[in-house]
Amino acid sequence: MRSMLDELRRAIFNKGFLLAIVLVFMMYFVDGNQALDEYTSVLTLLDSITGLGAFTWVVPCVGALCYAGSYVREHDRGFARYAVVRSGLGIYVFRRSVAVFISAFLAICLAISGYGLYAYTVCGKVFYGELLGNYEPYAGFVSFYGLVVEGRYMQYIALHIMFHGLAAGMWAIFGLLLSTIWKNNYVALFSPAIVVYFKDFVLARFSLLPNVTLKSLEMGELYIEGVGRPIMLIIGVYLGMSLLFTAAVYWRLKRGIADV
């Protein structure tokens, strides 16, 4: 338990974690400030920003800056083999993957929440009642829109921030995986963004259900009625894929143990 806490401290209390928070906050600040006059509530502002341009593929990958490159740094310094021998490969991989996931999750959630608080100080409204018509007609078949119609604005915002954090955690572990194949820090940091950018060309082939893609899960835009089932689906997919990537990290290091 203590070693897990030490791993988490290294993942969170470092320059990469702070850089990820600042970078995402600044991206929201630059694009969001242009819309503050038009979108007069925090909820609609966050909904609008996260569907724009680079936000659809950059933000989920910024979390890799926190700790995804940690294995490469340990490998280059000769510490990785010692850590594996001391704790065992399975524990080493599990502990590292959890730290990578949680640090990315927290960085993205803190950055978006921070911008949401800033936006509230400017516009002064969590939700602007006159914009209810943008959600009401779709509340019966689009997930989470019912929360807006019912006035549960903070729950809606919190869930969407969490979904972005889950996506960030998953892609950070993906970066960790690729860094065990190509032992380069830049691979760990930038490969998730490259893959996310190009995955839109093939997403339809891997959809779990009609109109369900990794991006729609992150945005919480599912054509599934209700709240409970969509939440379980989104959490299940992101955690499930994270576990698969973690298993792939274990398999990769086990096969190349002489090169750890």
C-alpha atoms as an extended CHARMM CRD file, in Angstrom:
* protein
*
       260  EXT
         1         1  MET       CA              0.0000000000        0.0000000000        0.0000000000  PROA      1               0.0000000000
         2         2  ARG       CA              2.7980000000        2.4010000000        0.8850000000  PROA      2               0.0000000000
         3         3  SER       CA              4.5680000000        1.7120000000       -2.4180000000  PROA      3               0.0000000000
         4         4  MET       CA              1.3100000000        2.4620000000       -4.2630000000  PROA      4               0.0000000000
         5         5  LEU       CA              0.9820000000        5.7770000000       -2.4570000000  PROA      5               0.0000000000
         6         6  ASP       CA              4.6080000000        6.6010000000       -3.2710000000  PROA      6               0.0000000000
         7         7  GLU       CA              3.9090000000        5.8510000000       -6.9320000000  PROA      7               0.0000000000
         8         8  LEU       CA              0.8800000000        8.1360000000       -6.8980000000  PROA      8               0.0000000000
         9         9  ARG       CA              2.8750000000       10.9340000000       -5.2800000000  PROA      9               0.0000000000
        10        10  ARG       CA              5.4870000000       10.6880000000       -8.0300000000  PROA      10              0.0000000000
        11        11  ALA       CA              2.7510000000       10.7280000000      -10.6580000000  PROA      11              0.0000000000
        12        12  ILE       CA              0.9840000000       13.7820000000       -9.2510000000  PROA      12              0.0000000000
        13        13  PHE       CA              3.7020000000       15.9250000000       -7.7260000000  PROA      13              0.0000000000
        14        14  ASN       CA              5.7320000000       16.5540000000      -10.8530000000  PROA      14              0.0000000000
        15        15  LYS       CA              6.0520000000       19.1710000000      -13.5780000000  PROA      15              0.0000000000
        16        16  GLY       CA              4.1430000000       17.0860000000      -16.1210000000  PROA      16              0.0000000000
        17        17  PHE       CA              1.0230000000       16.9920000000      -13.9460000000  PROA      17              0.0000000000
        18        18  LEU       CA              1.0540000000       20.7530000000      -13.4860000000  PROA      18              0.0000000000
        19        19  LEU       CA              1.7810000000       21.3000000000      -17.1850000000  PROA      19              0.0000000000
        20        20  ALA       CA             -1.2000000000       19.1630000000      -18.1860000000  PROA      20              0.0000000000
        21        21  ILE       CA             -3.5270000000       21.1900000000      -15.9470000000  PROA      21              0.0000000000
        22        22  VAL       CA             -2.2170000000       24.5240000000      -17.2190000000  PROA      22              0.0000000000
        23        23  LEU       CA             -2.3150000000       23.4460000000      -20.8670000000  PROA      23              0.0000000000
        24        24  VAL       CA             -5.9140000000       22.2190000000      -20.7750000000  PROA      24              0.0000000000
        25        25  PHE       CA             -7.0370000000       25.2440000000      -18.7550000000  PROA      25              0.0000000000
        26        26  MET       CA             -5.4130000000       27.5960000000      -21.2760000000  PROA      26              0.0000000000
        27        27  MET       CA             -7.0320000000       25.7710000000      -24.2130000000  PROA      27              0.0000000000
        28        28  TYR       CA            -10.4240000000       26.2490000000      -22.5850000000  PROA      28              0.0000000000
        29        29  PHE       CA             -9.5800000000       29.8270000000      -21.6720000000  PROA      29              0.0000000000
        30        30  VAL       CA             -8.5930000000       30.8090000000      -25.2360000000  PROA      30              0.0000000000
        31        31  ASP       CA            -11.5920000000       29.2150000000      -26.9570000000  PROA      31              0.0000000000
        32        32  GLY       CA            -14.0350000000       29.7690000000      -24.1080000000  PROA      32              0.0000000000
        33        33  ASN       CA            -13.4650000000       33.4790000000      -23.7370000000  PROA      33              0.0000000000
        34        34  GLN       CA            -14.4970000000       33.9630000000      -27.3540000000  PROA      34              0.0000000000
        35        35  ALA       CA            -17.8490000000       32.3650000000      -26.5390000000  PROA      35              0.0000000000
        36        36  LEU       CA            -18.5950000000       33.9070000000      -23.1470000000  PROA      36              0.0000000000
        37        37  ASP       CA            -20.7000000000       36.6320000000      -24.7190000000  PROA      37              0.0000000000
        38        38  GLU       CA            -22.7260000000       34.1300000000      -26.7320000000  PROA      38              0.0000000000
        39        39  TYR       CA            -23.0740000000       31.2600000000      -24.2780000000  PROA      39              0.0000000000
        40        40  THR       CA            -24.1380000000       32.7230000000      -20.9910000000  PROA      40              0.0000000000
        41        41  SER       CA            -23.9280000000       29.6780000000      -18.7260000000  PROA      41              0.0000000000
        42        42  VAL       CA            -21.2030000000       27.3330000000      -17.5740000000  PROA      42              0.0000000000
        43        43  LEU       CA            -23.0610000000       24.1990000000      -18.6910000000  PROA      43              0.0000000000
        44        44  THR       CA            -23.6720000000       25.2540000000      -22.2760000000  PROA      44              0.0000000000
        45        45  LEU       CA            -20.2150000000       26.8100000000      -22.5220000000  PROA      45              0.0000000000
        46        46  LEU       CA            -18.4740000000       23.5720000000      -21.5280000000  PROA      46              0.0000000000
        47        47  ASP       CA            -20.7430000000       21.5760000000      -23.8450000000  PROA      47              0.0000000000
        48        48  SER       CA            -19.8480000000       23.8510000000      -26.7450000000  PROA      48              0.0000000000
        49        49  ILE       CA            -16.0830000000       24.0350000000      -26.1660000000  PROA      49              0.0000000000
        50        50  THR       CA            -15.4870000000       20.3050000000      -25.8470000000  PROA      50              0.0000000000
        51        51  GLY       CA            -17.0170000000       19.6810000000      -29.2530000000  PROA      51              0.0000000000
        52        52  LEU       CA            -14.8160000000       22.1650000000      -31.0980000000  PROA      52              0.0000000000
        53        53  GLY       CA            -11.7920000000       21.4880000000      -33.3040000000  PROA      53              0.0000000000
        54        54  ALA       CA             -8.7000000000       20.3390000000      -31.4660000000  PROA      54              0.0000000000
        55        55  PHE       CA            -10.6660000000       19.6940000000      -28.2870000000  PROA      55              0.0000000000
        56        56  THR       CA            -12.0880000000       16.5500000000      -29.8790000000  PROA      56              0.0000000000
        57        57  TRP       CA             -8.6600000000       14.8940000000      -29.9620000000  PROA      57              0.0000000000
        58        58  VAL       CA             -6.0500000000       16.9140000000      -28.0290000000  PROA      58              0.0000000000
        59        59  VAL       CA             -7.6010000000       17.2720000000      -24.5690000000  PROA      59              0.0000000000
        60        60  PRO       CA             -8.0500000000       13.5330000000      -23.8830000000  PROA      60              0.0000000000
        61        61  CYS       CA             -4.3660000000       12.9800000000      -24.6040000000  PROA      61              0.0000000000
        62        62  VAL       CA             -2.8310000000       15.7920000000      -22.5740000000  PROA      62              0.0000000000
        63        63  GLY       CA             -3.0390000000       13.5740000000      -19.4950000000  PROA      63              0.0000000000
        64        64  ALA       CA             -0.1610000000       11.5280000000      -20.9240000000  PROA      64              0.0000000000
        65        65  LEU       CA              2.1300000000       14.4090000000      -19.9360000000  PROA      65              0.0000000000
        66        66  CYS       CA              1.6730000000       13.5190000000      -16.2730000000  PROA      66              0.0000000000
        67        67  TYR       CA              3.2890000000       10.1060000000      -15.9870000000  PROA      67              0.0000000000
        68        68  ALA       CA              2.9970000000        8.0780000000      -19.2020000000  PROA      68              0.0000000000
        69        69  GLY       CA              6.6960000000        8.5660000000      -19.9480000000  PROA      69              0.0000000000
        70        70  SER       CA              7.8150000000        7.3050000000      -16.5260000000  PROA      70              0.0000000000
        71        71  TYR       CA              8.7710000000        3.8320000000      -17.7390000000  PROA      71              0.0000000000
        72        72  VAL       CA             11.0680000000        5.2380000000      -20.4210000000  PROA      72              0.0000000000
        73        73  ARG       CA             12.8320000000        7.4440000000      -17.8880000000  PROA      73              0.0000000000
        74        74  GLU       CA             13.3370000000        4.5080000000      -15.5340000000  PROA      74              0.0000000000
        75        75  HSD       CA             14.5220000000        2.2820000000      -18.3710000000  PROA      75              0.0000000000
        76        76  ASP       CA             17.0560000000        4.8360000000      -19.5970000000  PROA      76              0.0000000000
        77        77  ARG       CA             18.4550000000        5.2640000000      -16.0820000000  PROA      77              0.0000000000
        78        78  GLY       CA             18.5990000000        1.5230000000      -15.4450000000  PROA      78              0.0000000000
        79        79  PHE       CA             16.0220000000        1.6250000000      -12.6370000000  PROA      79              0.0000000000
        80        80  ALA       CA             13.2640000000       -0.3680000000      -14.3540000000  PROA      80              0.0000000000
        81        81  ARG       CA             14.9200000000       -3.7710000000      -13.9600000000  PROA      81              0.0000000000
        82        82  TYR       CA             15.6160000000       -3.1160000000      -10.2740000000  PROA      82              0.0000000000
        83        83  ALA       CA             11.9950000000       -2.0730000000       -9.6670000000  PROA      83              0.0000000000
        84        84  VAL       CA             10.6580000000       -5.1920000000      -11.4190000000  PROA      84              0.0000000000
        85        85  VAL       CA             12.9520000000       -7.5200000000       -9.4400000000  PROA      85              0.0000000000
        86        86  ARG       CA             12.0740000000       -5.8240000000       -6.1540000000  PROA      86              0.0000000000
        87        87  SER       CA              8.2750000000       -5.8450000000       -6.5100000000  PROA      87              0.0000000000
        88        88  GLY       CA              7.5460000000       -8.4150000000       -9.2090000000  PROA      88              0.0000000000
        89        89  LEU       CA              6.4590000000       -7.6840000000      -12.7740000000  PROA      89              0.0000000000
        90        90  GLY       CA              2.7160000000       -7.9230000000      -12.1230000000  PROA      90              0.0000000000
        91        91  ILE       CA              2.7600000000       -5.5140000000       -9.1890000000  PROA      91              0.0000000000
        92        92  TYR       CA              5.1180000000       -3.1650000000      -11.0250000000  PROA      92              0.0000000000
        93        93  VAL       CA              2.8450000000       -2.9530000000      -14.0840000000  PROA      93              0.0000000000
        94        94  PHE       CA             -0.3540000000       -2.6520000000      -12.0460000000  PROA      94              0.0000000000
        95        95  ARG       CA              1.0580000000        0.0490000000       -9.7930000000  PROA      95              0.0000000000
        96        96  ARG       CA              2.4630000000        2.0230000000      -12.7140000000  PROA      96              0.0000000000
        97        97  SER       CA             -0.7410000000        1.7820000000      -14.7680000000  PROA      97              0.0000000000
        98        98  VAL       CA             -2.9200000000        2.8960000000      -11.8410000000  PROA      98              0.0000000000
        99        99  ALA       CA             -0.6610000000        5.8900000000      -11.2380000000  PROA      99              0.0000000000
       100       100  VAL       CA             -0.6560000000        6.8000000000      -14.9410000000  PROA      100             0.0000000000
       101       101  PHE       CA             -4.4560000000        6.5450000000      -15.1100000000  PROA      101             0.0000000000
       102       102  ILE       CA             -5.2150000000        8.4640000000      -11.9080000000  PROA      102             0.0000000000
       103       103  SER       CA             -2.7540000000       11.2740000000      -12.6220000000  PROA      103             0.0000000000
       104       104  ALA       CA             -4.2160000000       11.8290000000      -16.1060000000  PROA      104             0.0000000000
       105       105  PHE       CA             -7.7750000000       11.6000000000      -14.7670000000  PROA      105             0.0000000000
       106       106  LEU       CA             -7.1370000000       14.1380000000      -12.0210000000  PROA      106             0.0000000000
       107       107  ALA       CA             -5.2350000000       16.5830000000      -14.2430000000  PROA      107             0.0000000000
       108       108  ILE       CA             -8.0000000000       16.7920000000      -16.8340000000  PROA      108             0.0000000000
       109       109  CYS       CA            -10.7920000000       16.9670000000      -14.2420000000  PROA      109             0.0000000000
       110       110  LEU       CA             -9.0180000000       19.6980000000      -12.2740000000  PROA      110             0.0000000000
       111       111  ALA       CA             -8.2930000000       21.7340000000      -15.3990000000  PROA      111             0.0000000000
       112       112  ILE       CA            -11.8780000000       21.6260000000      -16.7110000000  PROA      112             0.0000000000
       113       113  SER       CA            -13.3310000000       22.2270000000      -13.2430000000  PROA      113             0.0000000000
       114       114  GLY       CA            -10.9860000000       25.1760000000      -12.7920000000  PROA      114             0.0000000000
       115       115  TYR       CA            -12.1150000000       26.7080000000      -16.0430000000  PROA      115             0.0000000000
       116       116  GLY       CA            -15.7440000000       26.0880000000      -15.0980000000  PROA      116             0.0000000000
       117       117  LEU       CA            -15.2530000000       28.0440000000      -11.8790000000  PROA      117             0.0000000000
       118       118  TYR       CA            -13.5740000000       30.8570000000      -13.7970000000  PROA      118             0.0000000000
       119       119  ALA       CA            -16.4260000000       30.9450000000      -16.3220000000  PROA      119             0.0000000000
       120       120  TYR       CA            -18.9360000000       31.1360000000      -13.4760000000  PROA      120             0.0000000000
       121       121  THR       CA            -17.2140000000       34.2390000000      -12.0960000000  PROA      121             0.0000000000
       122       122  VAL       CA            -17.6510000000       35.8390000000      -15.5180000000  PROA      122             0.0000000000
       123       123  CYS       CA            -21.1420000000       34.7890000000      -16.5830000000  PROA      123             0.0000000000
       124       124  GLY       CA            -22.6230000000       34.1960000000      -13.1110000000  PROA      124             0.0000000000
       125       125  LYS       CA            -24.9170000000       31.3610000000      -14.1980000000  PROA      125             0.0000000000
       126       126  VAL       CA            -24.5780000000       27.5790000000      -14.0400000000  PROA      126             0.0000000000
       127       127  PHE       CA            -27.3660000000       27.3010000000      -16.6250000000  PROA      127             0.0000000000
       128       128  TYR       CA            -29.3840000000       29.9080000000      -18.4680000000  PROA      128             0.0000000000
       129       129  GLY       CA            -33.0650000000       28.9530000000      -18.4530000000  PROA      129             0.0000000000
       130       130  GLU       CA            -33.8030000000       30.3070000000      -21.9270000000  PROA      130             0.0000000000
       131       131  LEU       CA            -31.4280000000       27.6850000000      -23.3820000000  PROA      131             0.0000000000
       132       132  LEU       CA            -33.5330000000       24.8170000000      -22.0530000000  PROA      132             0.0000000000
       133       133  GLY       CA            -35.0610000000       24.4050000000      -25.5000000000  PROA      133             0.0000000000
       134       134  ASN       CA            -31.7250000000       23.0830000000      -26.7670000000  PROA      134             0.0000000000
       135       135  TYR       CA            -32.0390000000       20.0700000000      -24.4450000000  PROA      135             0.0000000000
       136       136  GLU       CA            -35.7530000000       19.5350000000      -23.7880000000  PROA      136             0.0000000000
       137       137  PRO       CA            -36.7710000000       18.0270000000      -27.1600000000  PROA      137             0.0000000000
       138       138  TYR       CA            -34.0130000000       15.3900000000      -26.8710000000  PROA      138             0.0000000000
       139       139  ALA       CA            -34.3470000000       14.5280000000      -23.1780000000  PROA      139             0.0000000000
       140       140  GLY       CA            -36.3030000000       11.3520000000      -23.9120000000  PROA      140             0.0000000000
       141       141  PHE       CA            -33.6350000000        9.6390000000      -25.9830000000  PROA      141             0.0000000000
       142       142  VAL       CA            -30.2620000000       11.3780000000      -25.4750000000  PROA      142             0.0000000000
       143       143  SER       CA            -28.4370000000       10.3230000000      -22.3220000000  PROA      143             0.0000000000
       144       144  PHE       CA            -28.1000000000       12.8810000000      -19.5120000000  PROA      144             0.0000000000
       145       145  TYR       CA            -30.2020000000       15.5730000000      -21.1970000000  PROA      145             0.0000000000
       146       146  GLY       CA            -32.9080000000       14.6350000000      -18.7350000000  PROA      146             0.0000000000
       147       147  LEU       CA            -30.6460000000       15.8830000000      -15.9410000000  PROA      147             0.0000000000
       148       148  VAL       CA            -30.6630000000       19.3500000000      -17.4960000000  PROA      148             0.0000000000
       149       149  VAL       CA            -34.4390000000       19.3380000000      -17.9250000000  PROA      149             0.0000000000
       150       150  GLU       CA            -34.8220000000       18.2680000000      -14.2740000000  PROA      150             0.0000000000
       151       151  GLY       CA            -32.5590000000       21.0970000000      -13.1230000000  PROA      151             0.0000000000
       152       152  ARG       CA            -29.7200000000       18.8230000000      -11.9880000000  PROA      152             0.0000000000
       153       153  TYR       CA            -27.1170000000       21.0120000000      -13.6790000000  PROA      153             0.0000000000
       154       154  MET       CA            -24.1650000000       20.3220000000      -11.4020000000  PROA      154             0.0000000000
       155       155  GLN       CA            -24.6170000000       16.5630000000      -11.7390000000  PROA      155             0.0000000000
       156       156  TYR       CA            -24.6470000000       16.9020000000      -15.5270000000  PROA      156             0.0000000000
       157       157  ILE       CA            -21.4560000000       18.9970000000      -15.4880000000  PROA      157             0.0000000000
       158       158  ALA       CA            -19.6960000000       16.6820000000      -13.0160000000  PROA      158             0.0000000000
       159       159  LEU       CA            -20.4990000000       13.5820000000      -15.0820000000  PROA      159             0.0000000000
       160       160  HSD       CA            -19.1820000000       15.1380000000      -18.2780000000  PROA      160             0.0000000000
       161       161  ILE       CA            -15.9810000000       16.2600000000      -16.5790000000  PROA      161             0.0000000000
       162       162  MET       CA            -15.5670000000       12.7200000000      -15.2400000000  PROA      162             0.0000000000
       163       163  PHE       CA            -16.0280000000       11.2270000000      -18.7180000000  PROA      163             0.0000000000
       164       164  HSD       CA            -13.2270000000       13.4230000000      -20.0850000000  PROA      164             0.0000000000
       165       165  GLY       CA            -11.0540000000       12.3300000000      -17.1820000000  PROA      165             0.0000000000
       166       166  LEU       CA            -11.7470000000        8.6500000000      -17.8710000000  PROA      166             0.0000000000
       167       167  ALA       CA            -10.8230000000        9.1220000000      -21.5220000000  PROA      167             0.0000000000
       168       168  ALA       CA             -7.6070000000       10.8550000000      -20.4960000000  PROA      168             0.0000000000
       169       169  GLY       CA             -6.6820000000        8.0230000000      -18.1550000000  PROA      169             0.0000000000
       170       170  MET       CA             -7.2550000000        5.3820000000      -20.8120000000  PROA      170             0.0000000000
       171       171  TRP       CA             -5.1960000000        7.1780000000      -23.4670000000  PROA      171             0.0000000000
       172       172  ALA       CA             -2.3850000000        7.8020000000      -20.9810000000  PROA      172             0.0000000000
       173       173  ILE       CA             -2.0980000000        4.0410000000      -20.3610000000  PROA      173             0.0000000000
       174       174  PHE       CA             -2.1060000000        3.5650000000      -24.1290000000  PROA      174             0.0000000000
       175       175  GLY       CA              0.8770000000        5.9210000000      -24.2950000000  PROA      175             0.0000000000
       176       176  LEU       CA              2.5730000000        3.8850000000      -21.5560000000  PROA      176             0.0000000000
       177       177  LEU       CA              1.9860000000        0.7340000000      -23.6090000000  PROA      177             0.0000000000
       178       178  LEU       CA              3.5460000000        2.1620000000      -26.7510000000  PROA      178             0.0000000000
       179       179  SER       CA              6.5200000000        3.4380000000      -24.7620000000  PROA      179             0.0000000000
       180       180  THR       CA              7.3290000000       -0.1510000000      -23.7740000000  PROA      180             0.0000000000
       181       181  ILE       CA              7.5630000000       -1.0250000000      -27.4590000000  PROA      181             0.0000000000
       182       182  TRP       CA              9.3850000000        2.0670000000      -28.7100000000  PROA      182             0.0000000000
       183       183  LYS       CA             11.3610000000        3.2410000000      -25.7040000000  PROA      183             0.0000000000
       184       184  ASN       CA             11.0940000000        6.9280000000      -26.3600000000  PROA      184             0.0000000000
       185       185  ASN       CA              9.5360000000        9.5560000000      -24.1180000000  PROA      185             0.0000000000
       186       186  TYR       CA              7.9810000000       11.3810000000      -27.0810000000  PROA      186             0.0000000000
       187       187  VAL       CA              6.1890000000        8.1930000000      -28.1240000000  PROA      187             0.0000000000
       188       188  ALA       CA              4.5510000000        8.0000000000      -24.7050000000  PROA      188             0.0000000000
       189       189  LEU       CA              3.5580000000       11.6750000000      -24.7590000000  PROA      189             0.0000000000
       190       190  PHE       CA              2.4040000000       12.2140000000      -28.3370000000  PROA      190             0.0000000000
       191       191  SER       CA              1.3130000000        8.8320000000      -29.7290000000  PROA      191             0.0000000000
       192       192  PRO       CA             -2.1170000000        8.9890000000      -28.0310000000  PROA      192             0.0000000000
       193       193  ALA       CA             -2.8910000000       12.3150000000      -29.7430000000  PROA      193             0.0000000000
       194       194  ILE       CA             -1.8240000000       10.9480000000      -33.1330000000  PROA      194             0.0000000000
       195       195  VAL       CA             -3.9180000000        7.8070000000      -32.7310000000  PROA      195             0.0000000000
       196       196  VAL       CA             -6.9710000000        9.7300000000      -31.4890000000  PROA      196             0.0000000000
       197       197  TYR       CA             -6.7120000000       12.1030000000      -34.4460000000  PROA      197             0.0000000000
       198       198  PHE       CA             -6.6960000000        9.3290000000      -37.0400000000  PROA      198             0.0000000000
       199       199  LYS       CA             -9.0310000000        6.9140000000      -35.2880000000  PROA      199             0.0000000000
       200       200  ASP       CA            -12.0820000000        8.7940000000      -36.5760000000  PROA      200             0.0000000000
       201       201  PHE       CA            -11.4910000000        7.1950000000      -39.9490000000  PROA      201             0.0000000000
       202       202  VAL       CA            -12.0260000000        3.7050000000      -38.5310000000  PROA      202             0.0000000000
       203       203  LEU       CA            -14.2570000000        4.2380000000      -35.4960000000  PROA      203             0.0000000000
       204       204  ALA       CA            -17.3230000000        2.8680000000      -37.2390000000  PROA      204             0.0000000000
       205       205  ARG       CA            -15.6800000000       -0.5460000000      -37.4630000000  PROA      205             0.0000000000
       206       206  PHE       CA            -15.1910000000       -0.7160000000      -33.7000000000  PROA      206             0.0000000000
       207       207  SER       CA            -18.4550000000        0.7820000000      -32.4600000000  PROA      207             0.0000000000
       208       208  LEU       CA            -19.9530000000       -1.2280000000      -29.6190000000  PROA      208             0.0000000000
       209       209  LEU       CA            -23.4680000000       -0.1910000000      -30.5730000000  PROA      209             0.0000000000
       210       210  PRO       CA            -24.9480000000        1.9110000000      -33.3820000000  PROA      210             0.0000000000
       211       211  ASN       CA            -23.9520000000        5.5500000000      -32.8700000000  PROA      211             0.0000000000
       212       212  VAL       CA            -21.6210000000        4.6330000000      -29.9760000000  PROA      212             0.0000000000
       213       213  THR       CA            -17.9600000000        5.5210000000      -30.3960000000  PROA      213             0.0000000000
       214       214  LEU       CA            -15.1490000000        6.3670000000      -28.0040000000  PROA      214             0.0000000000
       215       215  LYS       CA            -15.7700000000       10.0430000000      -28.7240000000  PROA      215             0.0000000000
       216       216  SER       CA            -19.4980000000        9.8360000000      -28.0610000000  PROA      216             0.0000000000
       217       217  LEU       CA            -18.7130000000        8.0770000000      -24.7760000000  PROA      217             0.0000000000
       218       218  GLU       CA            -16.3510000000       10.8640000000      -23.7870000000  PROA      218             0.0000000000
       219       219  MET       CA            -18.8810000000       13.5320000000      -24.7190000000  PROA      219             0.0000000000
       220       220  GLY       CA            -21.7200000000       11.6410000000      -23.0120000000  PROA      220             0.0000000000
       221       221  GLU       CA            -23.7480000000       11.8850000000      -26.2080000000  PROA      221             0.0000000000
       222       222  LEU       CA            -25.4160000000        8.4900000000      -26.3400000000  PROA      222             0.0000000000
       223       223  TYR       CA            -28.7870000000        7.6440000000      -27.8360000000  PROA      223             0.0000000000
       224       224  ILE       CA            -29.6190000000        5.5570000000      -24.7850000000  PROA      224             0.0000000000
       225       225  GLU       CA            -32.4390000000        6.7260000000      -22.5400000000  PROA      225             0.0000000000
       226       226  GLY       CA            -31.8040000000        7.3560000000      -18.8790000000  PROA      226             0.0000000000
       227       227  VAL       CA            -28.7480000000        7.9380000000      -16.7300000000  PROA      227             0.0000000000
       228       228  GLY       CA            -27.7320000000        4.7230000000      -14.9730000000  PROA      228             0.0000000000
       229       229  ARG       CA            -27.1390000000        2.4950000000      -18.0190000000  PROA      229             0.0000000000
       230       230  PRO       CA            -25.1450000000        5.1060000000      -19.9650000000  PROA      230             0.0000000000
       231       231  ILE       CA            -22.9340000000        5.7870000000      -16.9270000000  PROA      231             0.0000000000
       232       232  MET       CA            -22.2100000000        2.0800000000      -16.4880000000  PROA      232             0.0000000000
       233       233  LEU       CA            -21.4900000000        1.7140000000      -20.2080000000  PROA      233             0.0000000000
       234       234  ILE       CA            -19.0890000000        4.6600000000      -20.3110000000  PROA      234             0.0000000000
       235       235  ILE       CA            -17.2270000000        3.6980000000      -17.1400000000  PROA      235             0.0000000000
       236       236  GLY       CA            -17.1440000000        0.0440000000      -18.1840000000  PROA      236             0.0000000000
       237       237  VAL       CA            -15.6920000000        0.7310000000      -21.6290000000  PROA      237             0.0000000000
       238       238  TYR       CA            -12.9730000000        3.1130000000      -20.4530000000  PROA      238             0.0000000000
       239       239  LEU       CA            -11.9410000000        0.9940000000      -17.4730000000  PROA      239             0.0000000000
       240       240  GLY       CA            -12.1760000000       -2.1800000000      -19.5310000000  PROA      240             0.0000000000
       241       241  MET       CA             -9.9430000000       -0.8090000000      -22.2630000000  PROA      241             0.0000000000
       242       242  SER       CA             -7.5450000000        0.5300000000      -19.6330000000  PROA      242             0.0000000000
       243       243  LEU       CA             -7.2710000000       -2.9690000000      -18.1710000000  PROA      243             0.0000000000
       244       244  LEU       CA             -6.6500000000       -4.3980000000      -21.6400000000  PROA      244             0.0000000000
       245       245  PHE       CA             -3.8540000000       -1.8840000000      -22.2400000000  PROA      245             0.0000000000
       246       246  THR       CA             -2.4300000000       -2.7080000000      -18.8000000000  PROA      246             0.0000000000
       247       247  ALA       CA             -2.4800000000       -6.4190000000      -19.6470000000  PROA      247             0.0000000000
       248       248  ALA       CA             -0.7130000000       -5.6020000000      -22.9160000000  PROA      248             0.0000000000
       249       249  VAL       CA              1.9740000000       -3.6900000000      -20.9730000000  PROA      249             0.0000000000
       250       250  TYR       CA              2.4890000000       -6.7510000000      -18.7670000000  PROA      250             0.0000000000
       251       251  TRP       CA              2.6440000000       -9.0850000000      -21.7690000000  PROA      251             0.0000000000
       252       252  ARG       CA              5.0670000000       -6.7850000000      -23.5770000000  PROA      252             0.0000000000
       253       253  LEU       CA              7.4400000000       -6.4730000000      -20.6050000000  PROA      253             0.0000000000
       254       254  LYS       CA              7.2090000000      -10.1840000000      -19.8280000000  PROA      254             0.0000000000
       255       255  ARG       CA              8.2420000000      -11.0660000000      -23.3760000000  PROA      255             0.0000000000
       256       256  GLY       CA             11.0500000000       -8.5110000000      -23.3830000000  PROA      256             0.0000000000
       257       257  ILE       CA             12.1090000000       -8.9090000000      -19.7640000000  PROA      257             0.0000000000
       258       258  ALA       CA             15.7660000000       -9.0380000000      -20.7130000000  PROA      258             0.0000000000
       259       259  ASP       CA             15.4270000000       -5.5720000000      -22.1580000000  PROA      259             0.0000000000
       260       260  VAL       CA             13.5970000000       -4.0310000000      -19.1830000000  PROA      260             0.0000000000
